[in-house]
Amino acid sequence: MIDDERVINKPLIGIAIAVVIAAGGGWWYWHSREAPPSPTPPAATPPAAAQPAETIAHPVPAAASGSAPLPELNDSDAAVTAALGEAAGGSEASQYLIPTDVVRHVVVSVDNLLRQKVAVDKRPITGVGGTFIANGDELNATLDARNFKRYQPLVSTLEKVDMQRVAAVYLKFYPLFQKAYQDLGYPTGYFNDRLVQVIDGLLATPQINERIELKRPNVMYVFADPALEALPAGQKLLIRMGPENEAAVKAKLSELRAAIIAAPLRH
């Protein structure tokens, strides 16, 4: 399914914008009116490929956090928001970030991107503007390419983000991300492994250059092709953004992936 861009998760600034670009507003389903947010997020079911902490695949590199202690997770919004905003280019990028429960919302959004459903009320960044456009009727419709333009301001902002700086913020605050991931229902899980897994899944999104057919059996538009409709939510988001936007987001995801696994390891 494909949800309204104003109510669904997006990827965040850098991590939020890139992974969760995500995390990704009207990203998962398309319909003509706003859907109410889900009262509770989807149940946390550990992914089949999740690995126990003792078999970490991608240990977090050393972070230049200095001697200052990190805030508690419940009190981290101000510090994380300020650091992400500065790393992601100041006010232009910061305007997209929802400054409440930032770390938890990023973790939930990242974890949901390779699933069929997302937690509607846990988005870390705001939705894109405009109204979804489909050509045709409810049984035989196509995705209008004008929809791709709705994502261009967000993607343009993402392209200016220095992913090395965003990765440095992520690594500095990594213990908070790890705690939020364990609190989500993964007591032996390792969030950095899940983040890399999700990035790899998004990078594997097929690029569709031909016309995309839709249908609308109920309130929401869905892909007419069952193979496309069966894709994870994050992959369907990238397809709906259009080939050029998809390629730009994938390039930034690749930069982020390289940054979070390339630095010297902790000792």
Buried (B, 14 or more C-beta within 10 A) or exposed (E): BBBBBBBBBBBBBBBBBBBBBBBBBBBBBBBEEEBEEBEEBBEBEBBEEBBEEEEEEBEBBEBEBEEEEBBEBEEBBEBBBEBBBEBBBEEBBBEBBBBEBBBBBBBBBBBBBBBBBBBBBBBBBBBBEBEBEBEBEEEEBEBBEEBBEBBBBBBEBBEEBBBBBBBBBBBBBBBBBBBBBBEBEBEEBBBBBBBBBBBEBBBEBEEBEEEBBBBBEEEBBBBBBEEBBEBBBBBBBBBBBBBEBBEBBBBBBBBBBEBBBEBEEEE
